[in-house]
Amino acid sequence: MTEYIGSCHCGSVSFKFTGPAIEKGVRCNCSICRRKGAIMSAFTIAPEEIKIDVKDNALATYEFGSRVAKHHFCKKCGIYPFHQTLRKPGHYRVNVGCVDGVDSLSLPVDVFDGASI
């Protein structure tokens, strides 16, 4: 297990968690994920396993459809650092592009068919 640290672009929203090696990512084809184009962690993170720090009330949340998935973003810089999943409510996936020391563009990526859910 590895300890990871990450943040949005401006640093107003930061997070850390311990998880397995980030060796691949996941993209989703649902309407919001297709538009934001982020590569997410292939594994989920339990809420008690992620520490989120927010400065100046910068964290905002967008919900649509069933309102189960919670797409979080920084109100200051607009970056999406993580979301709470539809398939495992309350658990998180992180935007691996926001994780320090991880080259998200070099990872193999699976595609999840969220558009069909």
N, C-alpha and C positions, 0 to 999 in steps of 0.2 A: 504494500500500500504506500502511496505517495501523498504528501501534503501539497495541495495546490492553492495558489493565491491568484485572484483575478480582480478585475474592476472594469467599469465603463471607461470611456475615453477621458473624461475629466477627473475621474477619481472620486466623484461624489457617492457612487455606489460601489462597494467592494465586497468581496466574499472570500471565504477559504473553506476548504473541505479536504478530507482524506479519502482517497479512492484508488481504484486500480490504475495501472498505467493507461494513459490515453494513447491508444494505438490506432484508433479509427474514430470516425465521426458518423453522424446521422443527419440527413436532411429530410425534411418533410415536404410533401407536395400539397398540403392544405393551402387555402387562400392566403392566410397571413404569413406562413412560413415561406411560401413561394416568393412573396413580395420582399420579405426581409433577407432572404438568401443566406441565413447563417448556418454554420455547421455546429451541431449540438453534440454533447457528450453521448456516447453510445450506451452508457449506463445511467441509471437514475440515482439520485442522492436523497436519502431520507431527510425529512425536515430537521431532525435532531443532529444530523451529521454535517450540516452546512451552517456557517456563521456568516450572517449578512450584516454589513455596517452601512448605514445611510446617513449622509451629512445633509443638513438643511432641508429635510423633507423632500429629497430629490427623487425618490422612487415612486413611479406611477405604475398602474396596472391596467391592461386592456383585456377585456373579456368579450366574447361573441358566441353565437350559437348556443350551445348548452350551458355556457358560462362556467364549466368545470375547469378547463385549462385557464391558467392565469399567466398572461404574457407581461412580464415586468420590463420596464425601461426607465432610463434616467431622464428626468424632465429637463435637465440642463444641457446635456450633449446628445440626447436622443438614442443612445446605444442600448441595445437589448442584451443584458448580461446573463439572464436565466429566465426560465419559466417553470411553472408547475404543470405537470402533465395531465392530459386527458385520460390516458390509459391507466395511470397510477396516481390518482388524485392526491394532492399534497406533496408529492415527491417532485424533485427538481431535475432538470437537465440544464447544463450550463452551455453558454455560447463559448466554444473552445477558442474562438478568436479573442476572447477576453481573458484567457488564462495565461499568466506569465510563463514564458519559456516553452510554450507549445506552438508549433508552426501548423496552424489549422489547414493551410493550403497544401501541405505535403501529406496529409493523412488520407488513407483510403476512406471512402464514404459509402454507406448504405443509404438507400432511399426508403423512407417509411411512407406508406400510402394513407396519409391522414385525410386525403380528399374523399375517400370512400367511407369514412366513418360517419 
